[in-house]
Amino acid sequence: MTPGGRGTTPPGLPPGWNEHWDEAFSSADVDGLVPCRVIRIDKGGITVARQPGDELLVVAAKSARRVVVGDVCALDPEAGRIEQILPRRTVFERRSPGVSRDQLQLSARAVAANMDLVYVLQPLDPGLNTMRLARELVLAWESGATPVVVLTKADLVDDDVAAAQRAEAERFAPGVEVHCVSTRSDGGLDTLGDGRSPNSVVALLGASGAGKSTLVNALAGRPVQLVAEVRDSDRRGRHTTTAGQMVQLSDGSLLIDTPGIRSVGLWSADDGLERAFADLVPFAQQCRFDDCTHTNEPGCGLLGAIERGDLAADRVEAWRLLAIELETLEEGLEERDREHRRQRNQRARRRSKRRDLVALGDEDLDEAQWADDDELS
């Protein structure tokens, strides 16, 4: 059985167990520990399953405190404590949100792990947001899973509008499956099952109001999530999902639902950017200058492709803006690392000076200064 392959979880093993996890657990240093899977994280704590239906509220050791839904872990059953996170096959990670919209946060937050597919949801009724779609596809590809675009609420728009928006989504997601679905009429839901199999894991990615909770209920065949209507004033959704959780679907596959994300910040997603815009790469390689900004330089391969009609200008602009964002993030990370190195070197010099003074018998040491240095280290 391969990861995400056909088959059902053997009795006594965590949800979604397969040969990959069997090998990973066997090769890990887990004497006295048992396998489990994180199926829910909320303010009440961490919930794991040692086998389907066997839920247990646990804590995490310091070394495993960054667990996310979907993680496969080694559990101390007596202490009720996660001791180790097995290496993740895939992980969906986004930049931590800043205090303000334009603030660049230099930290990342994992949201889900070990999924095979990522359903990228966009509602049809307010109209497709191509820039957000491009950003979400970059994150989905970067996770290591396979993205699938799901256009929800098809029952709220005319068929010709749905067809036009589907074509637009396909233009911004070349090589990615695009589905139009309606949970009220069950339209298109059966086609989503083509890419799933028992034990495969799907994660949902979408803004509040995109219809994630309603889709989860429809795919599960039972009410497992609260749902709420979007606001009439701005067509934005309310946060009905407040915890990440793993849900068993009617076909035996597993789905990771996460709270709606207002803003989608990229984090170290160079590979994801290249995958999401793979059709642009051959033209960018034709640029005359290595440092081409693709704005007004002569001999720019992308601008030439736009003039010939080989590429759409809005898609190139989306790629350029996302590339700039990643470059800015990388520069910020490099600056942060330089500052950390500077501070470490400064503390090391102060400690060395203190040792030299002590060796010389200097009794006039400023103990408060040394204490401050130690506290910073």
C-alpha positions as CSV (number, residue, x, y, z in Angstrom):
1,M,0.0,0.0,0.0
2,T,1.4,3.4,-0.9
3,P,0.8,6.7,0.9
4,G,-2.7,7.8,0.1
5,G,-3.2,4.5,-1.8
6,R,-6.2,2.2,-1.7
7,G,-6.9,0.2,1.3
8,T,-8.4,0.8,4.8
9,T,-6.7,1.4,8.1
10,P,-5.9,-1.9,9.8
11,P,-7.5,-2.4,13.2
12,G,-5.6,-0.9,16.1
13,L,-3.8,1.7,14.0
14,P,-4.3,5.5,13.5
15,P,-6.5,6.9,10.8
16,G,-4.9,6.9,7.4
17,W,-2.2,4.4,8.3
18,N,-0.3,2.8,5.5
19,E,3.0,1.3,4.6
20,H,4.8,4.6,4.7
21,W,3.8,5.3,8.3
22,D,4.5,1.7,9.2
23,E,8.1,2.0,8.0
24,A,8.5,5.5,9.5
25,F,7.4,4.4,12.9
26,S,9.4,1.2,12.8
27,S,12.6,3.1,12.0
28,A,12.1,5.8,14.7
29,D,13.3,5.7,18.3
30,V,9.9,5.0,19.8
31,D,10.5,2.3,22.5
32,G,7.5,2.2,24.8
33,L,5.5,4.6,22.6
34,V,2.4,4.0,20.4
35,P,1.5,5.6,17.1
36,C,-1.3,8.2,17.0
37,R,-2.6,10.9,14.7
38,V,-3.6,14.4,15.6
39,I,-7.2,14.8,14.6
40,R,-8.1,18.1,16.3
41,I,-6.5,21.2,17.8
42,D,-8.4,23.9,19.6
43,K,-8.4,25.9,22.8
44,G,-9.3,22.7,24.7
45,G,-6.1,21.1,23.7
46,I,-4.8,18.4,21.3
47,T,-7.0,15.4,20.4
48,V,-5.4,12.3,18.9
49,A,-6.7,9.0,17.6
50,R,-4.8,5.8,18.2
51,Q,-7.3,4.1,15.9
52,P,-10.4,5.3,14.1
53,G,-13.0,6.4,16.7
54,D,-10.6,6.2,19.6
55,E,-10.1,9.8,20.6
56,L,-7.9,11.0,23.4
57,L,-7.1,14.4,24.8
58,V,-3.4,14.7,25.3
59,V,-0.6,17.2,25.8
60,A,2.6,17.6,23.8
61,A,6.2,17.5,25.1
62,K,8.3,20.6,24.5
63,S,10.0,18.9,21.5
64,A,6.6,18.2,19.9
65,R,4.7,21.4,20.9
66,R,4.3,22.5,17.3
67,V,2.0,19.6,16.2
68,V,-0.7,20.3,13.7
69,V,-3.7,18.4,12.5
70,G,-2.7,15.5,10.3
71,D,0.6,14.9,12.2
72,V,1.5,11.3,12.9
73,C,3.1,11.1,16.3
74,A,4.6,8.8,18.9
75,L,2.5,8.9,22.1
76,D,3.3,7.9,25.7
77,P,0.0,6.3,26.5
78,E,0.5,6.3,30.3
79,A,1.4,10.0,30.5
80,G,-1.0,11.0,27.7
81,R,1.8,13.0,26.1
82,I,3.1,13.3,22.5
83,E,6.8,12.7,22.6
84,Q,7.7,12.8,18.9
85,I,6.4,14.0,15.6
86,L,7.2,11.6,12.7
87,P,8.7,13.4,9.7
88,R,6.0,15.0,7.6
89,R,5.4,13.9,4.1
90,T,3.8,17.2,3.2
91,V,3.0,20.4,5.2
92,F,0.9,23.4,4.4
93,E,2.6,26.4,5.9
94,R,1.8,30.1,5.7
95,R,3.4,33.3,7.0
96,S,2.2,34.4,10.4
97,P,-0.3,37.3,10.1
98,G,1.1,40.7,11.0
99,V,-0.5,43.4,13.2
100,S,-1.3,45.3,10.0
101,R,-2.0,44.2,6.5
102,D,1.3,45.6,5.2
103,Q,3.5,44.3,8.0
104,L,6.0,41.6,7.0
105,Q,6.1,38.9,9.6
106,L,9.3,36.9,9.6
107,S,7.8,33.7,11.1
108,A,5.8,30.9,9.7
109,R,2.9,28.9,10.9
110,A,2.1,25.3,9.9
111,V,-1.6,24.7,9.4
112,A,-1.9,21.0,8.3
113,A,0.4,18.1,7.5
114,N,0.6,14.8,5.6
115,M,-2.2,15.5,3.1
116,D,-2.2,14.1,-0.4
117,L,-4.5,16.7,-2.0
118,V,-5.3,20.4,-1.3
119,Y,-8.8,21.6,-2.3
120,V,-8.4,25.3,-3.1
121,L,-11.9,26.8,-2.6
122,Q,-13.3,30.0,-4.2
123,P,-17.0,30.9,-4.2
124,L,-18.6,31.7,-7.5
125,D,-21.2,34.2,-6.3
126,P,-18.9,37.2,-5.6
127,G,-16.7,36.4,-8.6
128,L,-13.4,34.7,-9.0
129,N,-10.4,36.4,-7.2
130,T,-7.6,35.4,-9.5
131,M,-4.9,37.1,-7.5
132,R,-5.9,35.2,-4.3
133,L,-6.2,32.0,-6.4
134,A,-2.7,32.4,-7.7
135,R,-1.4,32.9,-4.2
136,E,-3.3,29.9,-2.8
137,L,-2.0,27.7,-5.6
138,V,1.6,28.7,-4.8
139,L,1.0,27.7,-1.2
140,A,-0.7,24.4,-2.2
141,W,2.1,23.4,-4.6
142,E,4.8,24.4,-2.0
143,S,3.1,22.0,0.5
144,G,4.1,19.0,-1.6
145,A,0.5,18.0,-2.1
146,T,-1.5,18.2,-5.3
147,P,-3.8,21.2,-5.6
148,V,-7.4,20.9,-6.9
149,V,-9.4,24.1,-7.5
150,V,-13.0,23.8,-6.2
151,L,-15.4,26.6,-7.3
152,T,-18.3,26.5,-4.8
153,K,-21.9,27.8,-4.6
154,A,-22.5,27.1,-8.3
155,D,-26.2,27.1,-7.6
156,L,-26.0,30.9,-6.9
157,V,-24.9,31.9,-10.4
158,D,-26.2,31.2,-13.9
159,D,-24.6,28.3,-15.8
160,D,-22.9,30.7,-18.3
161,V,-21.4,32.7,-15.5
162,A,-20.1,29.5,-13.8
163,A,-18.7,28.3,-17.1
164,A,-16.9,31.6,-17.7
165,Q,-15.4,31.6,-14.2
166,R,-14.3,28.1,-14.5
167,A,-12.5,28.9,-17.7
168,E,-10.9,31.9,-15.9
169,A,-9.8,29.6,-13.1
170,E,-8.3,27.1,-15.6
171,R,-6.4,29.9,-17.2
172,F,-4.8,30.8,-13.8
173,A,-4.3,27.2,-12.8
174,P,-2.8,25.4,-15.8
175,G,-2.5,21.7,-15.3
176,V,-4.7,21.7,-12.2
177,E,-8.2,20.1,-12.0
178,V,-11.0,22.7,-11.7
179,H,-14.5,21.7,-10.4
180,C,-17.7,23.7,-10.1
181,V,-19.8,22.3,-7.2
182,S,-23.0,23.0,-5.4
183,T,-23.7,21.5,-2.0
184,R,-27.4,22.3,-2.2
185,S,-28.0,20.4,-5.3
186,D,-25.0,18.0,-5.0
187,G,-23.9,19.2,-8.4
188,G,-20.3,18.2,-9.1
189,L,-19.6,16.6,-5.8
190,D,-19.2,13.2,-7.3
191,T,-16.4,14.4,-9.6
192,L,-14.4,15.4,-6.5
193,G,-14.2,11.8,-5.5
194,D,-12.2,10.8,-8.6
195,G,-8.9,11.9,-7.1
196,R,-9.5,10.4,-3.6
197,S,-9.2,6.9,-2.3
198,P,-9.6,5.3,1.1
199,N,-6.9,6.5,3.4
200,S,-6.0,9.5,1.2
201,V,-6.0,12.8,3.0
202,V,-7.4,16.1,1.7
203,A,-6.8,19.6,3.2
204,L,-9.1,22.6,2.5
205,L,-7.8,26.0,1.8
206,G,-10.0,29.0,1.4
207,A,-11.3,32.3,2.8
208,S,-14.1,32.6,5.3
209,G,-17.3,32.4,3.4
210,A,-15.9,30.1,0.7
211,G,-18.2,27.3,1.7
212,K,-15.6,25.1,3.4
213,S,-17.9,24.0,6.3
214,T,-20.8,23.2,4.0
215,L,-18.5,21.2,1.7
216,V,-17.2,19.2,4.6
217,N,-20.7,18.3,5.7
218,A,-21.7,17.3,2.2
219,L,-18.6,15.1,1.7
220,A,-18.9,13.6,5.1
221,G,-22.5,12.8,4.6
222,R,-23.4,14.1,8.0
223,P,-23.3,17.5,9.9
224,V,-19.8,17.8,11.3
225,Q,-19.4,21.6,11.0
226,L,-21.5,24.6,11.8
227,V,-22.4,26.8,8.8
228,A,-23.3,30.5,8.6
229,E,-24.4,32.8,5.8
230,V,-22.0,35.4,4.5
231,R,-22.7,39.1,5.4
232,D,-24.8,40.9,2.8
233,S,-22.7,44.1,3.3
234,D,-19.5,42.8,1.9
235,R,-20.1,39.1,1.0
236,R,-17.4,38.1,3.5
237,G,-17.9,35.0,5.6
238,R,-18.1,34.5,9.3
239,H,-15.6,32.2,11.0
240,T,-17.7,29.2,11.6
241,T,-14.7,26.8,11.8
242,T,-12.6,27.8,14.9
243,A,-10.5,24.6,15.2
244,G,-8.5,22.5,12.8
245,Q,-9.8,19.0,12.7
246,M,-9.7,15.8,10.7
247,V,-12.9,14.3,9.4
248,Q,-13.7,10.9,8.0
249,L,-15.5,11.1,4.7
250,S,-18.2,8.8,3.4
251,D,-15.8,7.1,1.0
252,G,-13.2,6.3,3.7
253,S,-10.8,9.2,2.9
254,L,-9.9,11.8,5.4
255,L,-10.3,15.6,5.2
256,I,-8.5,18.3,7.2
257,D,-10.6,21.4,7.7
258,T,-9.0,24.5,8.9
259,P,-10.3,27.9,10.0
260,G,-10.9,30.4,7.2
261,I,-7.9,32.5,6.3
262,R,-8.4,36.2,5.7
263,S,-5.0,36.9,4.3
264,V,-2.7,34.4,2.7
265,G,1.0,35.2,3.3
266,L,3.6,33.3,1.4
267,W,6.5,31.7,3.2
268,S,9.6,30.4,1.5
269,A,7.6,29.3,-1.5
270,D,10.1,29.5,-4.4
271,D,9.3,25.9,-5.5
272,G,5.6,26.5,-5.2
273,L,5.8,29.7,-7.3
274,E,7.7,27.9,-10.0
275,R,5.1,25.1,-10.0
276,A,2.1,27.4,-10.1
277,F,3.6,29.5,-12.9
278,A,5.5,26.7,-14.8
279,D,4.1,28.0,-18.1
280,L,5.9,31.3,-17.6
281,V,9.4,29.8,-16.9
282,P,10.4,29.1,-20.5
283,F,9.7,32.8,-21.5
284,A,11.5,34.2,-18.4
285,Q,14.5,32.2,-19.4
286,Q,14.6,34.1,-22.7
287,C,15.2,37.5,-21.0
288,R,18.3,39.3,-22.2
289,F,19.3,40.4,-18.7
290,D,19.7,38.1,-15.7
291,D,18.3,40.8,-13.4
292,C,15.4,41.6,-15.6
293,T,12.4,43.0,-13.6
294,H,10.0,42.2,-16.5
295,T,8.6,45.7,-16.5
296,N,10.2,47.7,-19.3
297,E,13.6,46.1,-20.1
298,P,14.5,45.5,-23.8
299,G,14.7,41.8,-24.7
300,C,12.4,40.7,-21.8
301,G,11.0,37.3,-22.7
302,L,7.8,37.8,-20.7
303,L,7.0,41.2,-22.2
304,G,7.7,39.7,-25.7
305,A,5.3,36.8,-25.0
306,I,2.6,39.3,-23.9
307,E,3.0,41.3,-27.1
308,R,2.8,38.2,-29.2
309,G,-0.3,37.0,-27.3
310,D,1.4,34.0,-25.9
311,L,0.8,35.1,-22.3
312,A,-1.8,37.2,-20.6
313,A,-0.6,40.4,-19.0
314,D,-2.6,39.9,-15.7
315,R,-1.1,36.5,-15.1
316,V,2.5,37.8,-15.7
317,E,1.7,40.7,-13.3
318,A,0.5,38.2,-10.6
319,W,3.7,36.2,-11.0
320,R,5.8,39.4,-10.8
321,L,4.1,40.6,-7.6
322,L,4.4,37.3,-5.8
323,A,8.0,37.0,-6.8
324,I,8.7,40.5,-5.4
325,E,6.9,39.4,-2.1
326,L,9.1,36.4,-1.8
327,E,12.3,38.4,-2.5
328,T,11.3,40.9,0.1
329,L,10.7,38.1,2.6
330,E,14.1,36.5,1.8
331,E,15.8,39.9,2.3
332,G,14.0,40.3,5.6
333,L,15.1,36.8,6.8
334,E,18.7,37.5,5.8
335,E,18.7,40.8,7.7
336,R,17.2,39.0,10.8
337,D,19.9,36.3,10.6
338,R,22.6,39.0,10.4
339,E,21.2,40.8,13.4
340,H,21.0,37.5,15.4
341,R,24.7,36.7,14.5
342,R,25.7,40.3,15.5
343,Q,24.0,39.9,18.9
344,R,25.6,36.5,19.5
345,N,29.0,37.8,18.6
346,Q,28.6,40.8,20.8
347,R,27.6,38.6,23.8
348,A,30.5,36.3,23.1
349,R,33.0,39.2,23.1
350,R,31.5,40.4,26.4
351,R,31.9,37.0,28.0
352,S,35.4,36.7,26.8
353,K,36.2,40.1,28.3
354,R,34.7,39.1,31.6
355,R,36.8,36.0,31.7
356,D,39.9,38.0,31.0
357,L,39.1,40.4,33.8
358,V,38.4,37.6,36.3
359,A,41.7,36.0,35.3
360,L,43.5,39.3,36.1
361,G,41.8,39.5,39.5
362,D,39.8,42.6,38.7
363,E,37.3,42.9,41.5
364,D,35.4,46.0,40.1
365,L,33.3,44.0,37.7
366,D,29.9,45.4,37.0
367,E,27.8,42.3,38.0
368,A,24.6,43.9,36.7
369,Q,26.1,44.3,33.3
370,W,27.1,40.6,33.2
371,A,23.7,39.5,34.4
372,D,22.1,41.5,31.7
373,D,24.3,39.8,29.1
374,D,23.5,36.4,30.4
375,E,19.8,37.2,30.3
376,L,20.0,38.1,26.6
377,S,21.8,34.9,25.7
